[in-house]
């Protein structure tokens, strides 16, 4: 079981790196933010599906539009990445916005308010 977990972690990291490279270098759409990152990928146990989280310094509307564009370009991205990463079942990619940084900002502001109230 530990070997499978290690394998999925390695595959996930390789996918993250290659997907980001493909988006920044091969996807030619000016609506995709210039400073886009892929902070995380959730790979299913059978490696047939992968949720790719994207993050950007742009506003929420711009990120949502980028997600729609990337989901339409997902078959192209899958083909390009599959040329570089060989796995038995290449995952179907689904792009979503990663809003964890915004959640951390909200948590920090709440903690700051509590700290101010305690003082």
N, C-alpha and C positions, 0 to 999 in steps of 0.2 A: 504494500500500500504506500509506503514511503517513497518508493521508486516512482510510482505513478504521480504522486504529488510533486516530486522534484521535476519530473518530465513536463507536467503541465505548467509549472512555474517558468521553466526554461523556454517552452514554446510561447507562453504569454509574453515574456520579455522580448523575444525575437519578433513576434508579431507586432508588438507596440513600436519597436524601433523601425521596422520596415513599413508599417502603415503610415507612420509619421513622415518618413522619407518620401513615400509615394505621394502623399497628399501635398507636401511642400514642393516636390520637384516634378511630378507628372500630371497632377490634376490642374488643368488650366481654366480656372473660373475666378474672375476678379472679385466675386462676392464672398469668397472664402477669406477670412481674416489672415493677414500676413503673419501675425504672431500667434499661431495656433499650436497647442500642445496636446499630447495624448498622455494624460497622467496615469490612466489605468485601463485595464481590459479585464473583463470577467469572462472567462472561458468555461463553457459547460464541461461536465465530466467526460462526455464522449467526444469532445472537441469539435462538435458539429455546428455550434453556435458561439458567437463571441459578441459581447456588448462592448463597444469601443466608446470610452468617455472622452470628450474633447473639452478643452478649456481655452479661454482667450481673455485678453484684457478688455475686449469690446463689451458693449452692452448686451443684455439678454436677448433682444430682438435680433441682433446681428448673429449671435451664437445659434439661435433657433433656426435662422435662415441657413446658416452653414450646415447645421445638422440635416436639414431637408435636402440640401445640395449633395452632401456626402452620402446620404442614404440612396439617392438616385444614382450616384456614381459608384455605389458599393460593388456591383458586379465587375466594373473595370478595376477597382482597387483590389478586389479579391484575385483577379487574374494576374495582375502585376506582382502582388506579394507572393502568390503561389509559385511564380517562376523562381523566387529566391528561397522560399522555405518549403521544404519537402516534408509533408506529414500525410498520414494515411487518408484522413478526411479533413480537407481544408474547411475551416468554419465559414458559415454564412455570417457576414458582418452587419451589425446593427449599431448605428451611431446615436449617442445621447449626449446631452450637455452635462458636464461635471460641474456641479454647483457647490462642491464641498468647501471651496475657499470662501464663498459667500456665506455659507453656514458658519464657518469659523469666525468670520468677521461679526456676525450676529451674536454668537456666543461670547466673543470678547467684549462687545459693547454691553451685553447684559451683565457680565461679570464686573465690568467697570462701574456700571450703575449700582450694583450691589455693594461694591467696595466703597463707593462714595456715600451710600446710605449708612454703612456701618461706621464710617468715620464721623 
